[in-house]
Amino acid sequence: MSVTGSTLPKTFLLLGSGELGKEFAIAAKRLGNQVIAVDRYANAPAMQVADEAEVISMLDGDALESIVTKHRPDFIVPEIEAIRTEKLAEFEARGITVIPTAAATHYTMNRDRIRDLAAGELGVRTARYGYAATLAELQAVATEIGFPNVVKPVMSSSGKGQSVVRSPEELTTAWQYATEQGRGDQAKVIVEEFIHFELEITLLTIRQWAGPTLFCPPIGHRQERGDYQESWQPAPIAPELLKQAQSIAQRVTEALGGAGIFGVEFFITPDAAIFSELSPRPHDTGMVTLVSQNLNEFELHLRAILGLPIPEITVYEPAASAAILADRQSDPAESVVYDGLAEALMEPGTDVRLFGKPSTRQYRRMGVALARAESIDQARAKANRVARSVQVNLTGL
């Protein structure tokens, strides 16, 4: 399909309305498009800036059918994993464009399918891995791979359900955590070899309907509990390893097809770029592009979807982001408030985005601090100072 030069406005059905969806909705609205934001709870971040909102379980095929029939979107843009992906193929067959494609979404919403595509069909180097659908299978696979290893649900996001397992005694806890936190309706995990890496990067890869595949400068990131804590751009990586990562990212995204931005993650070792994961949409580590690039990842995603030109991708100067986290679970009667914002915004070259999530839980990402500086180290230090200055508090009981 090609939509190059398409007439605006278009109607976007956004499946998942978190902070990434919110920034995409803002980008879409700036070019005059209509956005319907969908999520499983009311007042999700993207709903606050969209034209209309719908609250459904996106694993409910009938509910998806109902809202697609109601809104008749031009584009369906998934933002989360917990979607009845077989329905997307039905919508695509009716002429609605699913981003990047229905098949690609089906592959990438499940770690087992994307890993099998990359390692099995394309011969891309990954960590050694195996699958388990029961605790007994997990024990057998983990023993074969060896310790330490990493256990993840095959369907999840933002590190939910992921843990590093250092001994057989930790497997029961890892199994329980993965199956409780995984999304979708299957209890299945992937067990991966633990890679001793120098750096983790996200390579934002932009597929266009009619133009060449483009890459943003690499983004380094640090995780805790499997979830992004900070990111920085450009990440220091040897030119030959960057070329290797770009080649792998292009091969995998070409196999998936469609158009839009992909967040392709790699482990960087002294001699290799090792494929880790892939998201068919803007990436949480890519929020640094809100301050680092001439076109942020959400604007790039939109332009690629609409077939609009992307003449250049420029990084202004070293930049970093740091997550602003909640430290406890909120009660339904409590409201979320933020303290320390004035102090946080006093430092030159920094900014804050608060997502507007209506409730908290421990370690939930509630905002992001952004910073630019003369060096990556300075930008990271500034972003982390700003993030620490903002306190997520609760009031109303």
Protein Blocks (a to p, Z undefined) as FASTA:
>chain_A
ZZehiacddddddehjafklmmmmmmmmmnopacddddfbehifklmmmmbdcdddfklm
klmmmmmmmnopabdcdfbfbdcfklmmmmmmnopacdfbfklmmmmmpmklmmmmmmmm
nopacddddddfbfklmmmmmmmnopcdddddfbdcehioiacdfbfklmmmmmmmmmmm
pgcjddcdddddddddfbdcdddddddfklccddddddddddeehiafbdcddddddfkl
mmmmmmmmmmmmmmngpaddddddddddfkbccdfbdcdbddfklmmmmmmpmbdfklmm
mmmmnopacfbccdfbdcdddddddfbdcdfkbccddehklmmmmpghiacddehiabdc
ehiafbdcddddfbfklmmmmmmmmmmmpccddehZZ
